[in-house]
Amino acid sequence: MRGSAMRLARAQWAPLAALAVLSLLSALLAVAVPARTEAGYDRAAAAAAGSSADLTVEGKAAGSAAWSAVPSQAAMGANSVTWQQMLPRSLAKVAGEPEASARTARLPVPGTFDAPRLMYLGWDLGAWNRIRVVAGRMAINPPSETSGDIRVMVSETYAAQLGYKVGDRLDLGDLAVEISGLYEPLNAADPFWEPRPSLLHPVKVSLGGDGGQADAGTALLDAGGYSRVVRETGTQFTFSWRFPIRGADIDAGDAAALAADLGAFRSAVQGRGGLFPCDVVSALDDRLTEFAGRLHTARSVLGLALGGLAAVAAGVLLLAAGLLGERLRPVLGTMRARGASLRQLAVPACGLTALAVVPAALLGYAAGRLLDAGPPQPSSAYAIGALVGVVLLVPAAMAWRERAGGLGSATDRREDLVAARPFVRRLVLDVLLVALAVIGVVLLRERGASAGTDPLVAAVPVLLGAALGVLVLRAYPYLLRAAGPFLRRRSGAVAFLGIARASRQNLVGALPLVVLLLAATVAGFTATVDTALRDGQVRASWSEIGADARIEAGPVDDAALARIRALPGVTGAVPFRVITGVSTATDQAPMTVVGVDLDAYRKFAPRVPDVPSGSGVLLSPLAARTVGGGTVTLSRPGMSPITVRSAGEIEYIPGQGRGTAFVVVPYKMIAGETGFPSQVFVNGDVDAEALRAAAPGRDVRMRQDVLRSMTDVPMVTVVHQTFRDGALIGGGFGLLAVLLVLVVGARARGRTVAHLRALGLSRRQSRGLALVEIAPVLLCAVGAGWVLGLLLPDITGPVVDLRPYTGGFAATAHVPGWPALLGLLGALLLAAAAAVAVDRAFDTRPGTALRTGD
């Protein structure tokens, strides 16, 4: 028995080797692709949290309330321990040690300076261990001291920039402080200093309103100094217990739990008694909530692509197992004719398949783990097990087919696809598959974006591809039959013979059609969505900036506008005049008047979305509700009143936020107004520094910077890479399916061609015959699959919602770009080249292939 099994394995080494290689590749990809994608999600989660993410428990108190709650450094540390113990487990896992500090409200520094000066007094426990004194002495305030100046320290850089020195005395309202020493950080690159820049150098702070900016810094207090300020004055302190968050330790699975636990921690802090009211200040929950939305979209969209890719891999494996079963049919028929039972048939058939599949799958799984592409996913092991199980069912089904047959049943029956009768069971299965696909689409569209990563989402493309595949298989024989009479009348015989040989394929031989269709569907879908995503991000950048660049802040005169237009690379510039704080006599609600030649701007920047085709005075929806109908007069101090009458509404114009109240008027209506801000929209290939030089003192925003901020988001990179890899892997499996069918059937085809060569077929005609044989399957499968892939984004509808990546702009489906179309053409050419190469490799001379009497 062992010897016969070895002989059978040697006789079928080609399909067994192909099945083993395909199993290894499928298992390897089943481990590596999900792991790599999940690793990308984890990197995106860490980037979303940010390297400087923190969580701060913060409260304000003054006088006796502050002194009774935090009388000493020990009390400050005890509160740190309390907050740390209250952290939920998910937060405690990524939070560092608490950093306790207390800082006064800003205190004005009297004197005449180039800019106003403010000073904070800060009691920061962690800072004292990270500085060295470079001048003077440490700021020590003994507990017994109750009068005189309070000693503080400032950084050497702060003192040098603002002209302070050791011994200087500052009057800060109710406080008088003396600079007793200057310090510098032990390590200026320590992350501790990043949220505390005012401890190292002066920082600019806004005074609010039109007060401009002031130079602010923080002077260090010790515990004794804090005690004196709290007990002797009513100065308010802001107490902070900062927990630095290790963003690198946050993965995609933590994001949702962290956001929820942060809300629970905030509620617990607000409800704690025995201390002044405290709250949790952190941008982490907003960042993680935004990331969760992007992650949901990515998993939904990529689930569609990866589900289709898994179906392609399964199809190729089933094809290889089916071809092996077809090669084993004569052997199984002979064994059955000699009285073998079905179990005795199943043992060699299933045993050979298991010998090829199981070790290869295990080796592929091990290789995938060794690649260390990312955290291993449980779904990988389940997918590999399911693939192995499905493949092992094929030889069992082949053995079951011989239950009523014998030698004749295995050798004499022909099951040509064109001549095959439609069985009722196959018809029922086809109808059931189509019905399941339709039901899946209906349920998916009803559930919308909430479907998320439900298996139904990943199954819809596979169901649609399989349903379209059975429909194409139904129509395929009729297309071949229709082509036969037409080709028969042509002078050449190659086309007719090629179609005739394509018609002789059985259902297993036509299985590449379904595999190629699924592969083309995956490629078409990924190319379409990828193009839609890129196009949506470009549209969002045009909407955000309004041109290739936008110059704003401060009035722009004719001379500055001329300098801008004269810059090298500038192809055009359109000015906007912006007047804020405008209102009507009957309603003082502030509005913004935007003066622009709308027709000129529309021609200048046709790619900016949502710019209406109307002209005249246009009102935003909020401004229309404020102004109402009819003619109104708009005015403000310093502006000549203008009378306007609405000619329509405008949802958005670059430079004005959505949902705000603004009025767009012709530029000439307010062209004479001076002293108000202007915006200049610039098109062309121009450098930001050149624009700043041409319009000094003004802010310049570049569209490419906005686009880069959207495209360089780690999650977007993951989506693009997965789409690219999915298209390449799907195309590679499709080509492997074609090559597999060609190689496995090459020997039998060589004998047929040898007969034709004896009848006068030339070598060149033999190559043409190979192309014609494969052309119907390639064209039908790739054409139908590509069209389905282009339509899938519209069919799946709400699931493919890419607005979290496009600034809220809907990324509608588009025809893929030239790279995708060239890739499709290249795949077809590779398949054709494979057919010719196999024909040449298995070219058999008539004298060696034919026997006497043939």
GURO-699809 format. One record per residue (C-alpha): x, y, z; residue number from 1. Coordinates in steps of 0.1 Angstrom, whole numbers, plus 5000, padded with zeros to 4 digits. Last residue first. Layout:
BEGIN
      u      v      w   guvex
      X      Y      Z     NUM
...
END
This chain:
BEGIN
      u      v      w   guvex
   4975   5079   4652     854
   4983   5044   4637     853
   5019   5043   4648     852
   5023   5064   4679     851
   5023   5102   4681     850
   5041   5122   4708     849
   5077   5116   4697     848
   5074   5122   4660     847
   5048   5150   4664     846
   5074   5170   4684     845
   5061   5182   4717     844
   5062   5219   4728     843
   5058   5218   4766     842
   5081   5248   4773     841
   5069   5267   4742     840
   5033   5263   4751     839
   5040   5272   4787     838
   5058   5304   4776     837
   5029   5314   4752     836
   5003   5309   4779     835
   5024   5328   4805     834
   5029   5357   4780     833
   4991   5359   4777     832
   4987   5360   4815     831
   5015   5386   4817     830
   4997   5407   4790     829
   4965   5406   4810     828
   4983   5416   4842     827
   5000   5445   4824     826
   4967   5458   4811     825
   4953   5457   4846     824
   4984   5475   4859     823
   4981   5501   4832     822
   4945   5507   4842     821
   4956   5510   4879     820
   4985   5534   4871     819
   4962   5554   4847     818
   4937   5564   4874     817
   4907   5544   4886     816
   4872   5555   4875     815
   4857   5573   4904     814
   4836   5565   4935     813
   4826   5594   4957     812
   4848   5607   4985     811
   4823   5627   5005     810
   4840   5657   5020     809
   4842   5658   5058     808
   4878   5667   5061     807
   4888   5639   5037     806
   4900   5611   5060     805
   4869   5610   5083     804
   4848   5614   5051     803
   4858   5580   5037     802
   4824   5564   5039     801
   4826   5530   5021     800
   4801   5514   5045     799
   4774   5538   5035     798
   4773   5527   4998     797
   4781   5490   4994     796
   4768   5492   4959     795
   4784   5525   4951     794
   4818   5514   4963     793
   4812   5480   4945     792
   4806   5495   4911     791
   4842   5497   4900     790
   4849   5463   4914     789
   4819   5448   4895     788
   4832   5463   4863     787
   4867   5448   4869     786
   4852   5414   4877     785
   4831   5413   4845     784
   4860   5423   4823     783
   4886   5402   4841     782
   4864   5370   4840     781
   4850   5374   4804     780
   4883   5386   4789     779
   4906   5361   4806     778
   4883   5331   4802     777
   4877   5338   4765     776
   4914   5346   4758     775
   4929   5314   4772     774
   4923   5292   4742     773
   4930   5321   4717     772
   4964   5327   4732     771
   4975   5291   4731     770
   4962   5288   4695     769
   4983   5318   4686     768
   5014   5301   4700     767
   5005   5270   4679     766
   5000   5291   4649     765
   5036   5304   4652     764
   5048   5268   4655     763
   5030   5258   4624     762
   4999   5235   4622     761
   5002   5212   4592     760
   4982   5181   4601     759
   5011   5166   4621     758
   5012   5199   4640     757
   4975   5194   4649     756
   4983   5159   4663     755
   5012   5174   4682     754
   4989   5202   4695     753
   4966   5175   4710     752
   4996   5157   4726     751
   5009   5190   4740     750
   4975   5199   4754     749
   4976   5167   4775     748
   5010   5176   4788     747
   5002   5213   4794     746
   4970   5207   4815     745
   4987   5211   4848     744
   5010   5238   4835     743
   4982   5259   4819     742
   4958   5255   4848     741
   4984   5265   4873     740
   4997   5294   4853     739
   4962   5309   4851     738
   4956   5304   4888     737
   4990   5318   4896     736
   4981   5349   4875     735
   4949   5354   4896     734
   4969   5349   4928     733
   4993   5376   4917     732
   4965   5400   4908     731
   4949   5395   4942     730
   4983   5400   4959     729
   4990   5432   4940     728
   4955   5446   4945     727
   4955   5438   4982     726
   4990   5452   4987     725
   4980   5485   4971     724
   4948   5487   4991     723
   4966   5478   5023     722
   4993   5504   5016     721
   4967   5531   5009     720
   4947   5523   5040     719
   4977   5521   5063     718
   4990   5554   5050     717
   4957   5570   5057     716
   4959   5557   5092     715
   4994   5571   5096     714
   4982   5606   5087     713
   5006   5618   5059     712
   4978   5622   5034     711
   4958   5647   5054     710
   4986   5669   5067     709
   5001   5667   5032     708
   4970   5681   5016     707
   4970   5711   5040     706
   5007   5717   5033     705
   5001   5714   4996     704
   4974   5740   4999     703
   4998   5765   5013     702
   4989   5790   5041     701
   5007   5823   5043     700
   5002   5846   5073     699
   5012   5883   5069     698
   5040   5903   5082     697
   5057   5907   5049     696
   5037   5903   5017     695
   5063   5897   4990     694
   5088   5881   5014     693
   5060   5859   5028     692
   5051   5848   4993     691
   5087   5840   4985     690
   5089   5820   5017     689
   5058   5800   5007     688
   5073   5790   4974     687
   5053   5793   4942     686
   5040   5769   4916     685
   5008   5787   4906     684
   4976   5800   4921     683
   4973   5827   4947     682
   4943   5837   4968     681
   4948   5871   4985     680
   4930   5878   5018     679
   4925   5912   5032     678
   4920   5927   5066     677
   4905   5961   5071     676
   4922   5995   5074     675
   4908   6008   5042     674
   4874   6006   5025     673
   4875   6017   4988     672
   4871   5982   4974     671
   4839   5977   4995     670
   4812   5976   4968     669
   4838   5970   4940     668
   4845   5935   4954     667
   4809   5923   4947     666
   4793   5911   4980     665
   4795   5878   4999     664
   4778   5880   5033     663
   4789   5860   5063     662
   4773   5843   5093     661
   4791   5811   5103     660
   4779   5775   5097     659
   4809   5765   5077     658
   4839   5787   5086     657
   4850   5815   5063     656
   4884   5815   5045     655
   4872   5796   5016     654
   4835   5801   5007     653
   4807   5780   5020     652
   4770   5775   5018     651
   4761   5804   4996     650
   4725   5817   4994     649
   4708   5838   4968     648
   4704   5873   4953     647
   4701   5890   4987     646
   4697   5928   4987     645
   4724   5950   4999     644
   4729   5985   5011     643
   4764   5995   5022     642
   4774   6017   5051     641
   4809   6032   5050     640
   4832   6014   5074     639
   4851   6028   5103     638
   4825   6018   5128     637
   4802   5991   5114     636
   4776   5989   5087     635
   4752   5968   5067     634
   4720   5982   5053     633
   4691   5959   5044     632
   4669   5953   5013     631
   4644   5925   5015     630
   4644   5891   5032     629
   4658   5881   5065     628
   4691   5896   5078     627
   4697   5871   5106     626
   4682   5840   5090     625
   4701   5849   5057     624
   4733   5854   5077     623
   4729   5819   5092     622
   4723   5803   5057     621
   4752   5822   5042     620
   4742   5852   5021     619
   4750   5860   4985     618
   4750   5895   4970     617
   4755   5896   4932     616
   4765   5865   4913     615
   4753   5830   4910     614
   4773   5799   4899     613
   4779   5788   4935     612
   4813   5778   4949     611
   4807   5745   4965     610
   4840   5729   4955     609
   4872   5747   4946     608
   4886   5731   4914     607
   4875   5760   4892     606
   4900   5784   4909     605
   4905   5814   4887     604
   4874   5810   4867     603
   4853   5809   4899     602
   4873   5837   4914     601
   4866   5860   4883     600
   4829   5853   4886     599
   4829   5859   4923     598
   4846   5892   4922     597
   4852   5893   4959     596
   4841   5914   4990     595
   4835   5893   5021     594
   4813   5909   5048     593
   4814   5891   5081     592
   4785   5891   5105     591
   4779   5903   5141     590
   4744   5900   5156     589
   4733   5936   5162     588
   4699   5931   5146     587
   4677   5961   5136     586
   4704   5985   5124     585
   4723   5957   5106     584
   4756   5942   5116     583
   4793   5941   5106     582
   4818   5927   5131     581
   4843   5915   5104     580
   4853   5931   5071     579
   4872   5909   5047     578
   4884   5921   5012     577
   4893   5892   4990     576
   4920   5896   4964     575
   4925   5873   4934     574
   4960   5862   4922     573
   4971   5844   4891     572
   4997   5823   4874     571
   5025   5828   4900     570
   5056   5808   4891     569
   5080   5837   4895     568
   5066   5864   4916     567
   5051   5894   4897     566
   5015   5887   4909     565
   5026   5889   4946     564
   5045   5922   4940     563
   5015   5937   4923     562
   4992   5927   4952     561
   5017   5943   4976     560
   5016   5975   4956     559
   4978   5975   4953     558
   4974   5973   4991     557
   4969   5942   5013     556
   4953   5949   5047     555
   4962   5926   5076     554
   4958   5889   5081     553
   4957   5866   5050     552
   4977   5851   5022     551
   4962   5820   5006     550
   4981   5795   4985     549
   4973   5769   4957     548
   4938   5782   4958     547
   4907   5781   4981     546
   4927   5770   5012     545
   4902   5746   5029     544
   4881   5739   4998     543
   4911   5731   4976     542
   4925   5709   5004     541
   4892   5691   5007     540
   4890   5685   4970     539
   4925   5670   4970     538
   4916   5648   5000     537
   4885   5636   4981     536
   4905   5628   4950     535
   4930   5607   4970     534
   4902   5588   4987     533
   4883   5583   4955     532
   4914   5570   4937     531
   4920   5545   4966     530
   4883   5535   4965     529
   4885   5528   4927     528
   4918   5510   4928     527
   4908   5488   4958     526
   4875   5479   4941     525
   4890   5472   4907     524
   4917   5450   4922     523
   4894   5431   4944     522
   4869   5426   4916     521
   4897   5415   4892     520
   4908   5389   4917     519
   4872   5377   4921     518
   4867   5374   4884     517
   4900   5357   4880     516
   4890   5331   4906     515
   4856   5326   4889     514
   4871   5322   4855     513
   4898   5300   4869     512
   4870   5275   4877     511
   4864   5268   4839     510
   4887   5238   4840     509
   4868   5224   4870     508
   4835   5229   4851     507
   4848   5210   4821     506
   4868   5225   4792     505
   4859   5213   4757     504
   4846   5248   4748     503
   4880   5263   4752     502
   4893   5237   4727     501
   4866   5247   4702     500
   4874   5284   4707     499
   4911   5278   4700     498
   4903   5256   4670     497
   4881   5283   4655     496
   4907   5310   4661     495
   4935   5290   4647     494
   4918   5277   4616     493
   4922   5308   4594     492
   4899   5314   4565     491
   4869   5325   4585     490
   4836   5307   4582     489
   4841   5285   4613     488
   4848   5316   4633     487
   4812   5328   4630     486
   4798   5294   4636     485
   4818   5289   4668     484
   4814   5324   4684     483
   4778   5319   4693     482
   4786   5285   4710     481
   4814   5302   4730     480
   4791   5330   4741     479
   4764   5305   4750     478
   4789   5285   4770     477
   4800   5316   4790     476
   4764   5328   4799     475
   4759   5304   4827     474
   4795   5307   4839     473
   4791   5345   4838     472
   4760   5341   4860     471
   4779   5318   4883     470
   4807   5343   4886     469
   4784   5372   4892     468
   4770   5354   4922     467
   4805   5345   4934     466
   4816   5381   4930     465
   4785   5394   4948     464
   4789   5369   4976     463
   4826   5377   4979     462
   4820   5414   4979     461
   4792   5410   5005     460
   4812   5387   5028     459
   4834   5413   5044     458
   4805   5434   5055     457
   4784   5404   5066     456
   4813   5394   5089     455
   4805   5426   5109     454
   4835   5450   5109     453
   4813   5481   5110     452
   4777   5475   5101     451
   4769   5508   5118     450
   4780   5526   5086     449
   4748   5516   5069     448
   4725   5490   5085     447
   4700   5493   5056     446
   4727   5493   5030     445
   4743   5461   5044     444
   4709   5443   5047     443
   4701   5451   5011     442
   4735   5440   4999     441
   4735   5408   5018     440
   4700   5400   5006     439
   4711   5405   4970     438
   4742   5383   4975     437
   4721   5356   4992     436
   4696   5356   4964     435
   4724   5352   4938     434
   4738   5323   4958     433
   4704   5306   4961     432
   4697   5310   4924     431
   4730   5293   4916     430
   4725   5266   4941     429
   4690   5258   4927     428
   4704   5257   4892     427
   4732   5234   4903     426
   4706   5211   4919     425
   4684   5212   4888     424
   4712   5201   4865     423
   4720   5223   4835     422
   4731   5199   4807     421
   4768   5201   4798     420
   4776   5205   4761     419
   4793   5239   4764     418
   4811   5230   4796     417
   4823   5197   4783     416
   4816   5169   4807     415
   4829   5139   4790     414
   4823   5104   4803     413
   4844   5076   4790     412
   4872   5074   4815     411
   4859   5076   4850     410
   4825   5062   4845     409
   4839   5034   4823     408
   4861   5022   4850     407
   4834   5021   4876     406
   4806   5042   4888     405
   4780   5044   4914     404
   4801   5058   4943     403
   4826   5074   4920     402
   4815   5109   4927     401
   4821   5103   4965     400
   4858   5100   4958     399
   4859   5133   4941     398
   4839   5149   4970     397
   4865   5135   4994     396
   4892   5149   4972     395
   4876   5184   4974     394
   4868   5183   5011     393
   4905   5185   5020     392
   4907   5219   5004     391
   4878   5232   5025     390
   4894   5220   5057     389
   4928   5235   5048     388
   4912   5268   5040     387
   4891   5268   5072     386
   4922   5260   5093     385
   4942   5288   5076     384
   4914   5313   5082     383
   4910   5303   5119     382
   4947   5306   5124     381
   4948   5341   5108     380
   4916   5352   5127     379
   4935   5349   5160     378
   4958   5378   5149     377
   4995   5379   5155     376
   5009   5413   5164     375
   5028   5428   5135     374
   5050   5419   5105     373
   5070   5395   5126     372
   5083   5377   5096     371
   5088   5347   5119     370
   5051   5345   5125     369
   5044   5344   5087     368
   5071   5317   5083     367
   5055   5296   5110     366
   5020   5299   5094     365
   5035   5291   5059     364
   5052   5260   5074     363
   5020   5249   5090     362
   5001   5254   5057     361
   5028   5235   5037     360
   5028   5206   5062     359
   4989   5204   5059     358
   4985   5209   5022     357
   5007   5185   5003     356
   5004   5154   5025     355
   4967   5164   5031     354
   4960   5162   4994     353
   4978   5128   4990     352
   4959   5114   5020     351
   4926   5127   5009     350
   4928   5109   4975     349
   4947   5079   4989     348
   4923   5074   5018     347
   4891   5085   5000     346
   4891   5056   4975     345
   4894   5030   5003     344
   4866   5047   5021     343
   4845   5046   4990     342
   4850   5009   4988     341
   4874   4993   4962     340
   4859   4966   4940     339
   4882   4965   4910     338
   4860   4990   4892     337
   4864   5014   4921     336
   4902   5012   4919     335
   4901   5019   4882     334
   4878   5048   4887     333
   4900   5062   4914     332
   4930   5060   4892     331
   4912   5076   4863     330
   4898   5103   4885     329
   4932   5112   4901     328
   4941   5139   4875     327
   4907   5154   4879     326
   4912   5154   4917     325
   4945   5172   4913     324
   4928   5198   4891     323
   4901   5202   4918     322
   4927   5207   4946     321
   4945   5233   4925     320
   4912   5251   4918     319
   4902   5249   4954     318
   4935   5265   4964     317
   4930   5292   4938     316
   4895   5299   4950     315
   4905   5300   4986     314
   4932   5326   4978     313
   4906   5347   4958     312
   4881   5344   4987     311
   4907   5356   5012     310
   4914   5386   4989     309
   4877   5394   4987     308
   4875   5394   5025     307
   4906   5416   5026     306
   4891   5442   5003     305
   4858   5444   5021     304
   4874   5443   5055     303
   4897   5472   5043     302
   4866   5494   5040     301
   4850   5485   5074     300
   4883   5483   5093     299
   4894   5517   5079     298
   4861   5533   5087     297
   4860   5521   5123     296
   4896   5531   5127     295
   4889   5566   5115     294
   4860   5569   5139     293
   4881   5555   5168     292
   4909   5579   5159     291
   4886   5609   5164     290
   4874   5594   5197     289
   4911   5588   5206     288
   4920   5624   5199     287
   4890   5638   5218     286
   4897   5615   5247     285
   4934   5625   5248     284
   4929   5662   5248     283
   4931   5662   5285     282
   4920   5683   5315     281
   4904   5663   5343     280
   4885   5684   5368     279
   4889   5694   5404     278
   4867   5711   5430     277
   4886   5719   5462     276
   4893   5688   5483     275
   4875   5666   5508     274
   4851   5653   5482     273
   4855   5634   5450     272
   4827   5637   5425     271
   4846   5656   5398     270
   4875   5632   5400     269
   4852   5602   5396     268
   4834   5617   5366     267
   4867   5624   5349     266
   4879   5589   5356     265
   4847   5575   5340     264
   4852   5597   5309     263
   4889   5586   5307     262
   4877   5550   5310     261
   4855   5553   5279     260
   4883   5570   5258     259
   4909   5544   5270     258
   4886   5515   5263     257
   4880   5527   5227     256
   4917   5533   5220     255
   4931   5503   5237     254
   4926   5479   5208     253
   4943   5502   5184     252
   4975   5503   5205     251
   4987   5527   5231     250
   5022   5520   5245     249
   5039   5545   5221     248
   5016   5572   5235     247
   5032   5570   5269     246
   5009   5594   5287     245
   5023   5619   5311     244
   5002   5622   5342     243
   4999   5658   5354     242
   4987   5667   5389     241
   4979   5704   5387     240
   4970   5730   5413     239
   4960   5764   5399     238
   4967   5790   5426     237
   4947   5821   5433     236
   4965   5849   5451     235
   4946   5860   5483     234
   4977   5869   5501     233
   4996   5860   5533     232
   4988   5824   5538     231
   4990   5812   5502     230
   5020   5833   5492     229
   5039   5824   5524     228
   5033   5786   5520     227
   5043   5787   5483     226
   5076   5803   5493     225
   5082   5777   5520     224
   5075   5749   5495     223
   5100   5764   5470     222
   5090   5788   5443     221
   5103   5789   5407     220
   5096   5819   5385     219
   5074   5814   5354     218
   5076   5835   5323     217
   5054   5858   5302     216
   5061   5883   5275     215
   5029   5899   5264     214
   5007   5900   5233     213
   4982   5924   5218     212
   4955   5941   5239     211
   4930   5941   5211     210
   4907   5916   5229     209
   4927   5892   5250     208
   4962   5897   5266     207
   4976   5869   5244     206
   5007   5851   5257     205
   5042   5850   5242     204
   5067   5829   5260     203
   5099   5838   5279     202
   5124   5810   5284     201
   5130   5779   5306     200
   5101   5778   5331     199
   5078   5793   5305     198
   5082   5762   5283     197
   5065   5739   5308     196
   5046   5713   5286     195
   5079   5703   5268     194
   5101   5706   5300     193
   5095   5671   5313     192
   5103   5656   5279     191
   5140   5661   5288     190
   5157   5678   5258     189
   5169   5707   5280     188
   5188   5682   5302     187
   5202   5696   5335     186
   5181   5726   5330     185
   5196   5760   5337     184
   5193   5781   5368     183
   5195   5817   5380     182
   5194   5827   5417     181
   5179   5849   5444     180
   5155   5868   5422     179
   5136   5888   5449     178
   5098   5888   5451     177
   5073   5914   5464     176
   5037   5903   5464     175
   5004   5922   5468     174
   5008   5935   5433     173
   5038   5919   5418     172
   5067   5941   5429     171
   5099   5927   5415     170
   5134   5929   5432     169
   5166   5921   5413     168
   5192   5904   5434     167
   5205   5880   5406     166
   5200   5895   5372     165
   5171   5904   5349     164
   5174   5918   5314     163
   5145   5902   5296     162
   5164   5879   5273     161
   5192   5872   5297     160
   5169   5866   5327     159
   5147   5842   5307     158
   5177   5823   5294     157
   5193   5820   5329     156
   5160   5805   5342     155
   5143   5822   5371     154
   5146   5816   5408     153
   5124   5829   5436     152
   5129   5844   5471     151
   5099   5860   5488     150
   5107   5895   5500     149
   5104   5904   5536     148
   5082   5890   5563     147
   5070   5857   5577     146
   5102   5836   5579     145
   5099   5806   5602     144
   5091   5783   5574     143
   5125   5791   5557     142
   5122   5805   5521     141
   5150   5789   5500     140
   5155   5801   5464     139
   5188   5784   5457     138
   5218   5806   5453     137
   5233   5832   5429     136
   5243   5822   5394     135
   5244   5789   5375     134
   5221   5768   5398     133
   5214   5734   5383     132
   5180   5721   5373     131
   5161   5688   5370     130
   5154   5678   5406     129
   5138   5712   5414     128
   5115   5709   5384     127
   5097   5678   5396     126
   5081   5695   5426     125
   5068   5725   5407     124
   5058   5755   5429     123
   5053   5782   5402     122
   5050   5819   5405     121
   5037   5833   5372     120
   5050   5865   5356     119
   5036   5889   5330     118
   5054   5915   5310     117
   5039   5940   5285     116
   5059   5945   5253     115
   5088   5969   5245     114
   5089   5976   5282     113
   5080   6003   5307     112
   5074   5990   5342     111
   5051   5970   5364     110
   5051   5932   5361     109
   5016   5919   5358     108
   5008   5887   5377     107
   4995   5856   5359     106
   4975   5833   5381     105
   4996   5814   5405     104
   5011   5780   5398     103
   5009   5747   5416     102
   5027   5715   5406     101
   5026   5677   5409     100
   5040   5654   5382      99
   5023   5620   5384      98
   5043   5589   5374      97
   5036   5577   5339      96
   5003   5567   5324      95
   4999   5539   5298      94
   4989   5510   5321      93
   4972   5532   5346      92
   4949   5544   5319      91
   4937   5509   5310      90
   4934   5500   5347      89
   4912   5529   5357      88
   4931   5557   5375      87
   4919   5562   5411      86
   4951   5550   5426      85
   4971   5576   5407      84
   4947   5604   5418      83
   4952   5593   5455      82
   4990   5590   5451      81
   4993   5625   5437      80
   4970   5638   5465      79
   4995   5623   5490      78
   5024   5641   5471      77
   5008   5675   5475      76
   5000   5668   5511      75
   5036   5658   5517      74
   5047   5691   5500      73
   5027   5710   5525      72
   4994   5728   5533      71
   4974   5714   5503      70
   4937   5713   5512      69
   4938   5737   5542      68
   4962   5761   5525      67
   4942   5762   5492      66
   4909   5769   5509      65
   4926   5793   5534      64
   4938   5815   5506      63
   4932   5805   5470      62
   4919   5775   5451      61
   4918   5762   5415      60
   4918   5725   5404      59
   4935   5704   5378      58
   4939   5666   5373      57
   4960   5664   5341      56
   4962   5638   5315      55
   4990   5639   5290      54
   4998   5634   5253      53
   5032   5648   5243      52
   5042   5620   5219      51
   5007   5620   5203      50
   4976   5600   5211      49
   4968   5599   5174      48
   5004   5588   5166      47
   5001   5559   5190      46
   4968   5549   5175      45
   4981   5551   5140      44
   5011   5530   5149      43
   4986   5504   5164      42
   4965   5505   5132      41
   4996   5499   5111      40
   5005   5470   5133      39
   4970   5456   5127      38
   4975   5459   5090      37
   5008   5441   5092      36
   4993   5413   5113      35
   4963   5410   5090      34
   4987   5407   5059      33
   5014   5385   5075      32
   4993   5356   5089      31
   4969   5349   5060      30
   4997   5359   5036      29
   5019   5330   5049      28
   4990   5306   5050      27
   4981   5314   5014      26
   5017   5312   5002      25
   5023   5278   5019      24
   4990   5265   5005      23
   4998   5277   4970      22
   5032   5260   4972      21
   5018   5228   4984      20
   4990   5227   4958      19
   5015   5234   4930      18
   5038   5206   4943      17
   5009   5182   4945      16
   4997   5193   4910      15
   5032   5185   4896      14
   5041   5154   4917      13
   5011   5134   4904      12
   5030   5104   4892      11
   5054   5105   4920      10
   5026   5107   4946       9
   5008   5077   4929       8
   5041   5057   4930       7
   5045   5066   4967       6
   5009   5056   4974       5
   5015   5023   4956       4
   5046   5016   4976       3
   5028   5023   5009       2
   5000   5000   5000       1
END
